[in-house]
Amino acid sequence: MLGQGGPVKVYVAMRPVDFRKGIDGLALAVQEMLGLDPFSGAIFVFRAKRADRIKLLVWDQTGMVLVHKRLEGGKFVWPQVRDGVMRMSSAQLAALFEGLDWRLVRPERARRPQAAG
């Protein structure tokens, strides 16, 4: 469903959205607010004004999937509110979804080999 077997692109909407929006409203927000294709297979992350709720929207090749999570204690760590969209790694998304500080998740940089073989 959310991990389609390969690297997945994750886009985070920086500005909070009206959480009364469902699948169709959020797909339209992806097109109009973010300028992206909601049917690309990427995961789109939205937050409410209250930072204790997030929604994930993704097209999984059979239909649109909407995941809504509310933290029972605490708030999601969120980037500073401004316009636009931000990229996030799938590891950072996993940390965010667990309510952890996703900014602490750094990709391991592969070192360039000195020689082939």
TIPANU-250576 format. One line per field, with one value per residue: residue number from 1; x, y, z of N, C-alpha, C, O, CB in turn. Coordinates in Angstrom, 1 decimal. Glycine has a CB too. Layout:
zagu = (NUM / ...);
n_u = (X / ...);
n_v = (Y / ...);
n_w = (Z / ...);
ca_u = (X / ...);
ca_v = (Y / ...);
ca_w = (Z / ...);
c_u = (X / ...);
c_v = (Y / ...);
c_w = (Z / ...);
o_u = (X / ...);
o_v = (Y / ...);
o_w = (Z / ...);
cb_u = (X / ...);
cb_v = (Y / ...);
cb_w = (Z / ...);
END
This chain:
zagu = (1 / 2 / 3 / 4 / 5 / 6 / 7 / 8 / 9 / 10 / 11 / 12 / 13 / 14 / 15 / 16 / 17 / 18 / 19 / 20 / 21 / 22 / 23 / 24 / 25 / 26 / 27 / 28 / 29 / 30 / 31 / 32 / 33 / 34 / 35 / 36 / 37 / 38 / 39 / 40 / 41 / 42 / 43 / 44 / 45 / 46 / 47 / 48 / 49 / 50 / 51 / 52 / 53 / 54 / 55 / 56 / 57 / 58 / 59 / 60 / 61 / 62 / 63 / 64 / 65 / 66 / 67 / 68 / 69 / 70 / 71 / 72 / 73 / 74 / 75 / 76 / 77 / 78 / 79 / 80 / 81 / 82 / 83 / 84 / 85 / 86 / 87 / 88 / 89 / 90 / 91 / 92 / 93 / 94 / 95 / 96 / 97 / 98 / 99 / 100 / 101 / 102 / 103 / 104 / 105 / 106 / 107 / 108 / 109 / 110 / 111 / 112 / 113 / 114 / 115 / 116 / 117);
n_u = (0.8 / 1.6 / 4.3 / 5.6 / 7.4 / 9.7 / 11.9 / 10.2 / 8.7 / 8.3 / 6.2 / 5.7 / 3.2 / 3.6 / 2.0 / -0.8 / -3.8 / -7.4 / -8.9 / -11.3 / -11.3 / -11.5 / -10.5 / -10.8 / -10.8 / -8.2 / -6.6 / -7.1 / -6.0 / -3.3 / -2.8 / -3.5 / -2.4 / 0.2 / 1.1 / 1.5 / 1.2 / -1.3 / -1.7 / 0.7 / 2.0 / 3.5 / 3.8 / 1.8 / 1.9 / 0.0 / -0.9 / -2.9 / -4.2 / -3.9 / -1.2 / -1.3 / -2.3 / -2.1 / -2.4 / -2.0 / -1.8 / -2.0 / -1.7 / -2.2 / -2.0 / -4.4 / -6.3 / -7.1 / -5.5 / -6.1 / -4.7 / -5.3 / -4.0 / -4.0 / -2.2 / -2.2 / -0.9 / 1.1 / 2.6 / 3.1 / 6.3 / 7.0 / 7.9 / 8.7 / 5.9 / 5.0 / 4.5 / 4.3 / 6.1 / 7.8 / 10.4 / 10.8 / 12.5 / 11.7 / 12.4 / 12.4 / 9.7 / 8.6 / 9.6 / 8.4 / 5.7 / 5.6 / 5.6 / 8.1 / 11.1 / 11.7 / 13.7 / 16.1 / 16.7 / 19.0 / 20.2 / 22.3 / 25.3 / 26.6 / 29.9 / 32.1 / 33.6 / 37.1 / 38.2 / 37.1 / 36.0);
n_v = (-1.2 / 1.6 / 1.5 / 0.8 / -1.1 / 0.0 / 2.9 / 5.6 / 8.7 / 11.4 / 14.1 / 17.0 / 19.1 / 22.4 / 24.3 / 24.3 / 22.4 / 22.4 / 20.1 / 18.9 / 18.1 / 15.4 / 12.5 / 13.4 / 16.3 / 16.7 / 15.5 / 17.4 / 19.6 / 18.8 / 19.1 / 21.8 / 23.5 / 22.4 / 21.9 / 19.4 / 15.9 / 14.0 / 11.3 / 10.1 / 8.2 / 9.0 / 9.9 / 12.1 / 14.4 / 16.0 / 18.5 / 19.4 / 22.5 / 22.2 / 20.6 / 18.0 / 16.1 / 14.3 / 13.7 / 11.3 / 10.9 / 8.8 / 7.4 / 4.1 / 2.5 / 1.0 / 2.5 / 5.5 / 6.2 / 7.1 / 8.1 / 8.8 / 10.2 / 10.7 / 12.0 / 10.9 / 11.9 / 14.7 / 16.4 / 16.4 / 16.8 / 19.5 / 21.3 / 24.8 / 26.9 / 27.8 / 28.8 / 26.4 / 23.3 / 20.5 / 18.1 / 14.9 / 12.1 / 8.5 / 7.3 / 9.5 / 10.1 / 7.8 / 8.2 / 10.7 / 9.8 / 8.2 / 10.0 / 11.0 / 13.1 / 13.9 / 15.3 / 14.4 / 12.2 / 11.2 / 10.6 / 7.9 / 8.4 / 7.1 / 6.0 / 6.9 / 4.5 / 3.9 / 2.4 / 0.3 / -3.1);
n_w = (0.0 / 1.1 / 0.8 / -2.1 / -2.9 / -3.9 / -4.0 / -2.8 / -3.4 / -1.2 / -0.3 / 1.5 / 2.5 / 3.3 / 4.5 / 6.8 / 6.2 / 5.6 / 7.6 / 7.2 / 4.6 / 2.4 / 0.4 / -2.3 / -2.0 / -1.0 / -3.0 / -5.0 / -3.7 / -3.8 / -6.6 / -7.1 / -4.9 / -4.5 / -7.0 / -8.1 / -9.3 / -8.1 / -8.7 / -9.1 / -7.5 / -5.4 / -1.9 / -0.2 / 2.3 / 4.8 / 7.2 / 10.1 / 11.5 / 14.2 / 15.5 / 16.1 / 14.3 / 11.3 / 7.7 / 5.2 / 1.8 / -1.0 / -4.2 / -5.1 / -7.4 / -7.6 / -6.4 / -4.5 / -1.5 / 1.8 / 4.8 / 8.2 / 11.0 / 14.5 / 17.2 / 20.4 / 22.6 / 22.8 / 20.0 / 16.4 / 15.1 / 13.1 / 10.1 / 9.9 / 9.4 / 6.2 / 2.7 / 0.1 / -0.8 / 0.6 / 0.3 / 1.7 / 3.1 / 3.0 / 5.3 / 7.1 / 7.0 / 8.2 / 10.8 / 11.5 / 11.3 / 13.5 / 15.5 / 16.2 / 16.2 / 13.1 / 11.9 / 12.9 / 11.6 / 9.3 / 6.0 / 5.3 / 3.8 / 0.9 / 0.2 / -2.4 / -4.4 / -4.7 / -6.7 / -9.4 / -9.1);
ca_u = (0.0 / 2.3 / 5.6 / 5.3 / 8.5 / 10.9 / 12.0 / 9.0 / 8.9 / 7.4 / 6.1 / 5.1 / 2.6 / 4.1 / 0.9 / -1.9 / -5.0 / -8.7 / -8.9 / -12.5 / -11.1 / -11.2 / -9.6 / -11.0 / -10.3 / -6.7 / -6.0 / -7.2 / -4.9 / -2.0 / -2.7 / -3.6 / -1.5 / 1.5 / 1.5 / 2.0 / 0.3 / -1.7 / -1.7 / 2.1 / 2.5 / 4.2 / 3.0 / 1.6 / 1.7 / -0.7 / -1.1 / -4.0 / -3.7 / -3.4 / -0.1 / -1.4 / -3.0 / -1.6 / -3.0 / -1.2 / -2.5 / -1.2 / -2.3 / -1.5 / -2.3 / -5.7 / -7.2 / -6.5 / -5.5 / -6.0 / -4.4 / -5.4 / -3.5 / -4.0 / -1.4 / -2.9 / -0.1 / 2.1 / 2.4 / 4.1 / 7.4 / 6.7 / 8.7 / 8.1 / 4.8 / 5.2 / 4.0 / 5.1 / 6.2 / 9.1 / 10.7 / 11.2 / 12.8 / 10.7 / 12.8 / 12.0 / 8.3 / 8.4 / 9.8 / 7.3 / 4.4 / 5.6 / 5.6 / 9.5 / 11.6 / 12.2 / 14.9 / 17.2 / 17.0 / 19.9 / 20.5 / 23.7 / 25.9 / 27.5 / 31.2 / 32.5 / 34.7 / 38.3 / 38.4 / 36.1 / 36.5);
ca_v = (0.0 / 2.8 / 1.2 / 0.0 / -2.0 / 0.7 / 4.2 / 6.4 / 10.2 / 12.0 / 15.5 / 17.6 / 20.4 / 23.2 / 25.1 / 23.4 / 22.3 / 22.1 / 18.6 / 18.3 / 17.6 / 14.0 / 12.1 / 14.3 / 17.6 / 16.6 / 15.3 / 18.7 / 20.4 / 18.4 / 19.7 / 23.3 / 24.1 / 21.9 / 21.8 / 18.0 / 15.0 / 13.1 / 10.0 / 9.8 / 7.2 / 9.7 / 10.1 / 13.5 / 14.6 / 17.2 / 18.6 / 20.3 / 23.6 / 21.5 / 19.8 / 16.6 / 15.3 / 14.4 / 12.9 / 10.9 / 10.6 / 8.2 / 6.5 / 2.8 / 1.9 / 0.5 / 3.5 / 6.5 / 5.8 / 8.2 / 7.7 / 9.9 / 9.8 / 11.7 / 11.6 / 11.0 / 12.7 / 15.5 / 17.0 / 16.1 / 17.8 / 20.0 / 22.4 / 26.1 / 27.1 / 28.7 / 28.3 / 25.5 / 21.9 / 20.1 / 16.7 / 14.1 / 10.7 / 7.6 / 7.1 / 10.6 / 10.0 / 6.8 / 8.9 / 11.6 / 9.1 / 7.7 / 11.1 / 11.3 / 14.2 / 13.4 / 16.0 / 13.7 / 11.1 / 11.6 / 9.5 / 7.5 / 8.7 / 6.0 / 6.5 / 6.6 / 3.6 / 4.4 / 1.7 / -0.8 / -4.5);
ca_w = (0.0 / 1.2 / 0.2 / -3.3 / -3.3 / -4.3 / -3.4 / -3.0 / -3.2 / -0.2 / -0.4 / 2.6 / 2.3 / 4.4 / 5.2 / 7.2 / 5.3 / 6.3 / 7.8 / 6.8 / 3.3 / 2.2 / -0.7 / -3.5 / -1.7 / -0.8 / -4.3 / -5.6 / -3.1 / -4.4 / -7.9 / -7.1 / -3.9 / -4.6 / -8.4 / -8.4 / -9.7 / -7.0 / -9.2 / -9.4 / -6.6 / -4.3 / -0.7 / 0.1 / 3.8 / 5.2 / 8.7 / 10.5 / 12.3 / 15.4 / 15.0 / 16.6 / 13.3 / 9.9 / 6.7 / 4.1 / 0.6 / -2.0 / -5.3 / -5.0 / -8.6 / -7.6 / -5.9 / -3.7 / -0.1 / 2.8 / 6.2 / 9.1 / 12.3 / 15.6 / 18.3 / 21.7 / 23.5 / 22.1 / 18.7 / 15.4 / 14.8 / 11.8 / 9.6 / 10.1 / 8.4 / 5.1 / 1.5 / -0.7 / -0.5 / 1.0 / 0.1 / 2.9 / 2.8 / 3.5 / 6.7 / 7.8 / 7.1 / 9.2 / 12.1 / 11.6 / 11.6 / 14.9 / 16.5 / 16.5 / 15.5 / 11.8 / 11.5 / 13.4 / 10.6 / 8.2 / 5.2 / 5.3 / 2.5 / 0.3 / -0.2 / -3.7 / -4.4 / -5.3 / -7.9 / -9.7 / -9.1);
c_u = (0.9 / 3.7 / 5.5 / 6.5 / 9.8 / 11.0 / 10.7 / 9.3 / 7.8 / 7.4 / 5.3 / 4.5 / 3.0 / 3.0 / -0.2 / -3.1 / -6.2 / -8.8 / -10.3 / -12.4 / -10.9 / -10.3 / -9.6 / -10.4 / -8.8 / -6.0 / -6.1 / -6.2 / -3.5 / -1.8 / -2.6 / -2.6 / 0.0 / 2.0 / 2.0 / 0.9 / -0.1 / -1.7 / -0.3 / 2.6 / 3.3 / 3.3 / 3.0 / 1.2 / 1.1 / -0.8 / -2.3 / -3.4 / -3.2 / -2.4 / -0.1 / -2.0 / -2.3 / -2.4 / -2.0 / -2.1 / -1.6 / -2.1 / -1.5 / -1.7 / -3.6 / -6.7 / -6.4 / -6.6 / -5.3 / -5.8 / -4.5 / -4.9 / -3.6 / -3.2 / -2.2 / -2.2 / 1.0 / 1.7 / 3.4 / 5.1 / 7.2 / 7.6 / 7.9 / 7.0 / 5.1 / 4.5 / 4.9 / 5.1 / 7.6 / 9.2 / 11.1 / 11.5 / 11.7 / 11.1 / 12.3 / 10.4 / 7.9 / 8.6 / 8.7 / 6.0 / 4.4 / 5.7 / 7.0 / 9.9 / 12.3 / 13.4 / 16.2 / 17.6 / 17.8 / 20.2 / 22.0 / 24.3 / 26.9 / 28.8 / 31.5 / 33.7 / 35.9 / 38.6 / 37.3 / 36.8 / 37.0);
c_v = (1.2 / 2.6 / 0.3 / -0.8 / -1.3 / 2.0 / 5.0 / 7.9 / 10.6 / 13.5 / 16.0 / 18.9 / 21.3 / 23.9 / 24.1 / 23.5 / 22.1 / 20.6 / 18.0 / 17.7 / 16.1 / 13.7 / 13.1 / 15.7 / 17.7 / 16.4 / 16.6 / 19.7 / 20.1 / 19.1 / 21.2 / 24.0 / 23.7 / 21.9 / 20.5 / 17.1 / 14.0 / 11.7 / 9.4 / 8.6 / 7.7 / 9.8 / 11.6 / 13.6 / 15.9 / 17.3 / 19.5 / 21.5 / 23.1 / 20.5 / 18.4 / 15.6 / 15.5 / 13.5 / 12.6 / 10.5 / 10.0 / 7.4 / 5.2 / 1.9 / 1.2 / 1.5 / 4.5 / 6.1 / 7.0 / 7.7 / 8.9 / 9.5 / 11.0 / 11.2 / 11.8 / 11.8 / 13.4 / 15.9 / 16.5 / 17.2 / 18.2 / 21.1 / 23.7 / 26.3 / 28.2 / 28.1 / 27.2 / 24.1 / 21.6 / 18.6 / 16.1 / 12.7 / 9.8 / 7.3 / 8.2 / 10.6 / 9.0 / 7.4 / 9.8 / 10.9 / 8.5 / 8.8 / 11.5 / 12.5 / 13.7 / 14.1 / 15.4 / 12.5 / 11.6 / 10.4 / 9.2 / 7.7 / 7.6 / 6.6 / 6.0 / 5.6 / 4.2 / 3.7 / 0.6 / -2.1 / -4.9);
c_w = (0.0 / 0.7 / -0.9 / -3.8 / -3.7 / -3.6 / -3.7 / -2.6 / -2.1 / -0.2 / 0.8 / 2.3 / 3.5 / 5.2 / 5.6 / 6.3 / 6.2 / 6.4 / 7.6 / 5.3 / 3.3 / 1.0 / -1.8 / -3.2 / -1.5 / -2.1 / -5.1 / -5.0 / -3.6 / -5.8 / -7.8 / -6.1 / -4.2 / -6.1 / -8.8 / -8.8 / -8.6 / -7.4 / -9.5 / -8.6 / -5.4 / -3.1 / -0.4 / 1.6 / 4.0 / 6.7 / 8.9 / 11.2 / 13.6 / 15.0 / 15.6 / 15.5 / 12.0 / 9.0 / 5.7 / 3.0 / -0.5 / -3.0 / -5.3 / -6.3 / -8.7 / -7.1 / -5.0 / -2.2 / 0.8 / 4.1 / 7.0 / 10.5 / 13.3 / 16.7 / 19.6 / 22.7 / 22.7 / 20.7 / 17.7 / 15.3 / 13.4 / 11.4 / 9.9 / 9.0 / 7.4 / 3.8 / 0.9 / -0.3 / -0.2 / 0.8 / 1.5 / 2.4 / 3.4 / 5.0 / 7.6 / 8.0 / 8.2 / 10.6 / 12.4 / 12.0 / 13.0 / 16.0 / 16.9 / 15.8 / 14.2 / 11.4 / 11.9 / 12.5 / 9.4 / 7.4 / 5.3 / 3.9 / 2.1 / -0.1 / -1.6 / -3.7 / -5.1 / -6.6 / -8.1 / -9.5 / -7.8);
o_u = (0.9 / 4.3 / 5.3 / 6.6 / 10.8 / 10.2 / 10.3 / 10.0 / 6.7 / 8.5 / 4.2 / 5.3 / 2.7 / 3.1 / -0.5 / -3.3 / -6.1 / -9.0 / -10.5 / -13.3 / -10.2 / -9.5 / -8.6 / -9.7 / -8.2 / -5.0 / -5.1 / -5.6 / -2.7 / -0.7 / -1.7 / -1.9 / 0.8 / 3.2 / 2.9 / -0.3 / 0.8 / -1.8 / -0.2 / 3.7 / 3.7 / 2.0 / 4.0 / 0.3 / 1.6 / -0.9 / -2.7 / -2.2 / -2.2 / -2.7 / 0.8 / -2.3 / -1.9 / -3.1 / -1.2 / -3.1 / -0.5 / -3.1 / -0.3 / -1.5 / -4.1 / -7.9 / -5.2 / -7.7 / -4.5 / -6.6 / -3.9 / -5.4 / -3.2 / -3.4 / -2.8 / -2.8 / 1.7 / 0.5 / 4.6 / 4.7 / 7.1 / 8.0 / 6.7 / 7.2 / 5.5 / 4.1 / 6.1 / 4.3 / 8.6 / 8.3 / 11.8 / 10.9 / 11.0 / 10.2 / 11.9 / 9.9 / 7.0 / 7.8 / 8.2 / 5.3 / 3.3 / 5.7 / 7.2 / 9.3 / 13.5 / 14.2 / 17.2 / 18.7 / 17.3 / 20.5 / 22.8 / 23.7 / 27.8 / 28.8 / 31.2 / 34.7 / 35.8 / 39.2 / 36.7 / 37.9 / 37.5);
o_v = (1.9 / 3.6 / -0.9 / -1.1 / -1.9 / 2.3 / 5.0 / 8.2 / 10.2 / 14.1 / 15.4 / 19.8 / 20.9 / 24.1 / 23.2 / 24.5 / 21.7 / 19.9 / 16.8 / 17.0 / 15.6 / 14.6 / 13.6 / 16.3 / 18.7 / 17.0 / 16.9 / 20.4 / 21.0 / 19.6 / 21.8 / 25.0 / 24.6 / 21.8 / 20.3 / 17.5 / 13.2 / 10.8 / 8.5 / 8.0 / 7.0 / 9.7 / 12.2 / 12.9 / 17.0 / 16.2 / 20.3 / 21.5 / 23.6 / 19.6 / 17.7 / 14.5 / 16.6 / 12.5 / 13.4 / 9.8 / 10.5 / 6.8 / 5.3 / 0.7 / 0.7 / 1.3 / 4.3 / 5.6 / 7.8 / 6.9 / 10.0 / 8.5 / 12.2 / 10.1 / 12.8 / 12.4 / 12.8 / 15.8 / 16.1 / 18.4 / 17.4 / 21.9 / 23.7 / 26.0 / 29.3 / 27.0 / 27.2 / 23.6 / 22.2 / 17.9 / 16.8 / 12.2 / 10.2 / 7.0 / 8.0 / 10.9 / 9.2 / 7.1 / 9.9 / 11.3 / 8.3 / 8.5 / 12.3 / 13.0 / 13.2 / 13.6 / 15.7 / 11.9 / 12.4 / 9.3 / 10.1 / 7.2 / 7.2 / 7.7 / 4.9 / 6.0 / 5.0 / 4.3 / 0.2 / -2.3 / -6.1);
o_w = (-1.0 / 0.2 / -0.7 / -5.0 / -3.8 / -2.8 / -4.9 / -1.7 / -2.1 / -0.2 / 1.1 / 1.9 / 4.7 / 6.4 / 4.9 / 5.6 / 7.4 / 5.4 / 7.8 / 4.9 / 4.2 / 0.6 / -2.3 / -4.0 / -2.0 / -2.4 / -5.8 / -5.8 / -3.8 / -6.0 / -8.4 / -6.5 / -4.1 / -6.3 / -9.7 / -8.7 / -8.2 / -6.5 / -10.3 / -8.9 / -4.5 / -3.3 / -0.4 / 2.0 / 3.6 / 7.4 / 8.0 / 11.5 / 14.1 / 14.2 / 15.5 / 15.8 / 11.6 / 9.5 / 5.3 / 3.2 / -0.7 / -2.6 / -5.5 / -6.2 / -9.8 / -7.3 / -4.8 / -1.8 / 0.5 / 4.6 / 6.7 / 11.0 / 12.9 / 17.2 / 19.7 / 23.6 / 21.9 / 20.4 / 18.1 / 15.3 / 12.5 / 12.2 / 10.1 / 7.8 / 7.8 / 3.9 / 1.1 / 0.5 / -0.6 / 0.9 / 2.3 / 1.5 / 4.3 / 5.8 / 8.7 / 9.1 / 8.9 / 11.5 / 13.5 / 13.0 / 13.6 / 17.2 / 17.9 / 14.8 / 14.3 / 10.5 / 11.4 / 12.6 / 8.7 / 7.9 / 5.4 / 2.9 / 2.8 / -0.8 / -1.9 / -3.1 / -6.0 / -7.5 / -7.2 / -9.8 / -7.7);
cb_u = (-0.9 / 2.3 / 6.6 / 4.8 / 8.1 / 11.0 / 13.3 / 7.8 / 8.7 / 7.8 / 5.4 / 6.0 / 1.0 / 5.1 / 0.3 / -2.4 / -4.9 / -9.9 / -8.5 / -13.6 / -10.0 / -12.6 / -10.0 / -12.4 / -11.0 / -6.3 / -6.8 / -8.6 / -5.0 / -1.9 / -3.9 / -5.0 / -1.9 / 1.6 / 2.5 / 2.7 / 0.8 / -3.1 / -2.6 / 3.0 / 3.3 / 4.7 / 3.7 / 0.6 / 3.0 / -2.1 / 0.2 / -5.0 / -4.8 / -4.6 / 1.2 / -2.2 / -4.4 / -0.1 / -4.3 / -0.3 / -3.2 / -0.1 / -2.3 / -1.9 / -1.2 / -5.8 / -8.3 / -7.1 / -4.3 / -7.3 / -3.0 / -6.9 / -2.0 / -5.5 / -0.1 / -3.2 / 0.6 / 3.4 / 2.4 / 3.4 / 8.8 / 5.2 / 9.0 / 9.2 / 3.5 / 6.7 / 3.6 / 6.5 / 5.7 / 9.4 / 11.7 / 10.0 / 14.2 / 10.7 / 14.3 / 12.4 / 7.7 / 9.3 / 11.2 / 7.0 / 4.3 / 6.9 / 4.8 / 10.4 / 12.6 / 11.1 / 14.8 / 17.0 / 15.7 / 21.2 / 20.2 / 23.9 / 26.7 / 26.8 / 32.3 / 32.8 / 34.3 / 39.5 / 39.8 / 35.5 / 37.4);
cb_v = (0.0 / 3.3 / 0.7 / 0.8 / -2.9 / 0.9 / 4.9 / 5.9 / 11.0 / 11.4 / 16.0 / 17.6 / 20.4 / 24.2 / 26.2 / 23.8 / 21.2 / 22.8 / 18.3 / 19.4 / 18.3 / 13.2 / 10.7 / 14.4 / 18.1 / 15.6 / 14.2 / 19.3 / 20.3 / 16.8 / 19.3 / 23.7 / 23.7 / 20.6 / 22.9 / 17.5 / 14.2 / 13.5 / 9.8 / 10.9 / 6.2 / 11.1 / 9.3 / 14.2 / 14.4 / 17.3 / 19.2 / 19.5 / 24.7 / 20.8 / 20.4 / 16.5 / 15.8 / 13.9 / 13.5 / 9.7 / 11.9 / 7.2 / 7.2 / 2.0 / 0.9 / -0.8 / 2.8 / 7.9 / 4.7 / 9.1 / 7.0 / 10.4 / 9.3 / 12.0 / 12.4 / 9.6 / 11.9 / 14.6 / 18.5 / 15.8 / 17.3 / 20.5 / 22.2 / 27.2 / 27.4 / 29.1 / 29.4 / 26.0 / 21.1 / 20.4 / 16.5 / 14.2 / 10.3 / 6.3 / 6.9 / 11.9 / 9.6 / 5.6 / 9.6 / 12.5 / 8.0 / 6.8 / 10.8 / 10.1 / 15.0 / 13.5 / 17.5 / 13.2 / 10.4 / 12.3 / 9.7 / 5.9 / 10.1 / 5.2 / 6.1 / 7.9 / 2.3 / 4.2 / 1.0 / -0.6 / -4.7);
cb_w = (1.2 / 2.6 / 1.3 / -4.4 / -4.3 / -5.9 / -3.9 / -2.1 / -4.5 / 1.3 / -1.7 / 3.9 / 2.1 / 3.9 / 4.2 / 8.6 / 4.3 / 5.5 / 9.2 / 6.8 / 2.6 / 2.0 / -1.2 / -3.9 / -0.4 / 0.2 / -5.1 / -5.5 / -1.6 / -4.6 / -8.8 / -6.7 / -2.5 / -4.0 / -8.7 / -7.1 / -11.0 / -6.5 / -10.4 / -9.2 / -7.4 / -4.7 / 0.5 / -0.8 / 4.6 / 4.5 / 9.3 / 11.4 / 12.5 / 16.3 / 15.5 / 17.9 / 13.2 / 9.9 / 6.1 / 4.5 / 0.0 / -1.3 / -6.7 / -3.8 / -8.9 / -6.8 / -5.1 / -3.9 / 0.2 / 2.7 / 6.3 / 9.2 / 12.3 / 16.1 / 18.4 / 22.3 / 24.6 / 22.0 / 18.7 / 14.1 / 15.1 / 11.8 / 8.1 / 10.0 / 9.2 / 4.8 / 0.5 / -0.7 / -1.7 / 2.6 / -1.0 / 4.0 / 3.3 / 2.7 / 6.8 / 7.1 / 5.7 / 9.0 / 12.1 / 10.4 / 10.6 / 15.1 / 17.7 / 16.2 / 16.4 / 10.7 / 12.1 / 14.8 / 10.2 / 8.8 / 3.7 / 5.7 / 2.5 / -0.8 / 0.8 / -4.6 / -5.2 / -4.3 / -7.9 / -11.1 / -10.0);
END
